């Protein structure tokens, strides 16, 4: 997209640099003449790109507060994707979750304060910080009401960033993401990336499972639309500094609808027929699993012109083709 030229000459830090959204974002930036620093944990496998961009990889622990002076030096833009993403692990170990989902951002912001550095910080949050919404669609006016430890910590991190923005220490914006799917690395959490998992199963001819009736609504958004939302937000920060935005398509599909669509598209493209069964979960589910959700993303469209472009069927087709490579 033409606006990507705005990153020419920029020094860009991407935390969680081997992860799902990070990989898609860097794939869009790879032909821009910029310097990208990918930060991820030791032992992570950094995807390789045939790139014009200079890509520097740093393996470290984001919980180590000493790393930030090194990686933030002369940085123009930070995309902060590093996170522990399982709601169940967060509930089992809240202290560890806070150490990963709150402390690194706070240490980053404190480094900026001490050194008088003022990068643009883009923070990846989640629509589930509003809990189980009483009505749909959900926009930015919905108050945060977390029902999981994971969402509580995401909301706390959001508020830290907003506070440091109000103090003039950094510029920043928060994007609350709906259910993201599409080509990219596998999720490190078993309760994330369900559509991608089902596509892999369908391509292997495995049975697809749906918990219960599968009648809860979700707003499934294609990964490249999400990456473009972050990139455009970074370049339009003067219009949205200190705000949060709901990032989705505005169209709801039930879980059962989405999984049946996957089975149909895989069958059409490969001839493989997947059996679909409805089962009860092995263990109690978080209340957040029984929510209905559809995004109202008009505010970000009206402010900076971003909107989701990829319909669910097209995104599923693109992901299937990518998995078949």
N, C-alpha and C positions, 0 to 999 in steps of 0.2 A: 504494500500500500504506500502511496506517495508520502504520507506523513512520516514514514520511517526515516526519511532523509534528515529529519530533525534530530536524530541521534548521532549524526556525523560528528566525530571529534569528541564525543562524550566518554567519560570514564564511568562504567556501570558495574555496580556490585549486585550479584544475584545470590542470595543465600538459599540453601536447599537446592543448589545448582544442578544436581543430578536428577531432581524430582520431576514430577509430571508437568506442572504449569511452567516451571523454569525451562525445561527442555523445549516446549512449544514456543515460548517467548524468544529464546535464543535462536531457534530455527528461523524465526521471522527476522531477527536482527543480523543474521550471519553474513549477509552481503553488504552490510553497512560498515563504513570505515570508522569503527569505534573500538574501545578497549573494554572487554568484558571480563570481570573477575567472577569465577564460579567458586562458591564456598560450599563445601559439603563435608560430611563426616569421614573420618579415616576409614579406609576400606571401600568407600563408595566407588562405583565405576562411572567415570565421566564419559558421557556419549561424545563421540568425535564428529566434527563438522568440517566439511570442505568450505572454509570461510574466508571472507575478506577481513572480517573483524578479527582483532587480536584477542584470543581467548586464553586467559591465565587461570589455572586451576590450583586451588588451595584446599588441602584436606586438614580439617581441624575439628575441634569440639566447640560448637557455638555457645556452650555454657561457660567457656573460658573467657572471662572478661578482658583478658590481656590482648586478645586477637584484634579488637576493634580499631585500635590506633593504627595498626598496620594496614588493614584492609580499607579503612575509610579515608585514608590520606588522599587528598585531591579527587575524591569521588564526587561525581555530580548527581547520580541517581542510585538509589538502593531499592531493589525489588526484594522484599523480605518474605520468602516462602518457607523457610526452615520451620518445621513444626513436627510435633507428635500428633497424629491425626485420628487415632482410635478413641472413640468416646468411652469404650469399655476399659481400656488401659488407663485412661485419665481418671475414671471413677475408682479404679483399684489402687492407683498410686498418685494421688493429687499433688504431692510434693514434687515428685519427678516431673509430672506434667507441667507444673508451674516453672520448674527450672528450665524447661525447653520452650514453653509457649509464652512465657512472660519475661523471664530474666534476660535472655539474649537481646530482646528489643530494648529493654530498659538500659542495659549496659551500652548498647549502641547509642541511644539517645544521650546518655550521660557523657559518653566520649565526645559526642558532638558539642555538648554544652561546655565541657572543660577545654576543648581545643578551638572553640568558636568556629566550628565547621557547620555549614548549613546546606546539606544535601536535600534532595527531594526523596522522601521515603514513601514507598507504596507498600501497604500492608495487606496481606491476603487473609481475610476473615471469612465468616460463614453466615448464611442466612439463618442458621439454627440458633444464633444468639438471641433471637426473639422468642424462643421456646416453641410452644404449640399455639399457633395463631388462632384466634377466635373467628376470624373472617378472612376472606381472600378478595383481591390479591394483596400481597404484602409490599409496602413501600417504606421509605426512610422514616416515616412518622411513627412506625411501630416501636414501642419501648422495648429495650433489651430485658428479657425475662428468662435467663438460662435455666434449663432443667437438667443439664449435665455439667460435670466438672470441666470438661473440654470447652463447652460454650461459655462458662463462667470465665475461664482464663482467656479465651479469645476476646471477650468483652472488656476485661481488665486491660489487656494489651491495647485494644482500640483506644480506651480512655487515656492510657499513658501517652500514646502518640498524639491524641488531640490536645492534651495538656501541654506537651512540649511545643506543639504548633502555636498554641495561644501565647506561650512565652517568647515566641519568635526565635526559638532555638533551631528548629528545622521547618521545612515545608513538608506537608504530608497529606495523604488521602487513604481511606480504607475502602476496599471493595469486598462486599459480603457476597460470596459465591453460592449459587444454587448447586444442583447436582451436576458435576462436570463429568464429561465422558469424551472419548475420542482417542486417536493414536497417541502413543507415548509409553514411557516406562510403566511397569506394573506398580500398583499402589503397595506400599509397605504395610498397610493395614487391611485386615480381612473384611472389615466393615465399610471399606471405601471402594470405589471403582466397580460397583456391581454390574453396570451395563457392559463394561469392558470384559469382566469376568465371564458373563453370560455369552458374549460373542465368542470368546475363546472356547468355551464349552460346546457351543453349537457347532463351531468349525471342527471340533474333535468328535462330533457325533454323540456327545454326552447328553444325559437328561438335564433339563433346565428346571430349577426348583423355584417356587414362589411361596413365601411365607403367608399362610392364611389365604384370604381371598385375593390379596394383592390389589385392593381397591383404594389404597391411599394415593392421593395425587402428588406428583413430583414435577418440578420444572427442570428438565434436562437440557443443559447448555453445552454446546460443542467447544472443545478445548481451544481452538484457534480464535473463536469469538472472545473467550476469556482473556487470552494473551493479548489480543488487540485492545481490550478494555484497559488493561494495565498500561500498555504502551501509550495509548492516546491520553490517558489520565496523566502520565508523567510529563507529557509535552504541554498539557493544558492546565498545569497545576495552579496558575494564577487565577483561574476561574473556579476552582474547586478546593482550594487549600483548607485543610481542617475538617473536611466533610466525610461522610460515609455514604456509600451507594449500594443499592441492591442490584445484583447482576444476574439476570435471567432472561428467558425468552418471552415471558408473558403468556405462555401456553402450558397448560397442565395435561399430563398423561398419567394414568394409573400405572402402578408398577407392573401389573398383569398386561396391560396394553403394550408397554415398552418391551417386555420380554417376548410376548407373542410376535411383535413386529420384528424383533431380532431373529426369531425362528423362521419367520416367513422370508426375510431378506437373505438369510444364509441358504435356505432351501432354493430360492430363486437363482442365486449365484453359483452354488456348488452342487445342488441336488441332494445335499445331506438333510435328512429329516430329523428334527429333534423332538423327543417326547417332552411334554411339559407337565409337571405334577405340582399340586399344592400340598404343602406339608406344614406342620407346626414346628416352630423353632425348638432346638434342643435345650435352650436355656432362656430364662426370662429376658425380654427385650426392653431396651430403654424406652421411656415414654416418647422420646423424640422420634422413634421409628413409626409411631402411630399418628404422626401429624399429616395434614394436608398442606401443600405449599404450591403457590404460584406467585411469581415475582411481578411487581409493577416497576419497570425500569425506565419510566418516562422521564424521571428527573435527570438522569445522566444523559439521556438523549437530548433533552431540551437545553442542557448546559454545555455539553461538549460534542454532541452529535454521534455518540456511540449507540449502537443497538446490535442485538444478536441477529446474524444473517443466515445461519444454517438451520433449516428445519430438521426435526429429529430423524426422519427417514433418510435424508441426504447425509447426515452425520453418521448414522449407522452404516450406510453403504460405504462411505469413505473409510471408516474404521475397519470394516470387513476386508476391503481391498488392501489396506495397510497390513493387516494381520496375515493375509495370504501371500505377501511378498516373501 
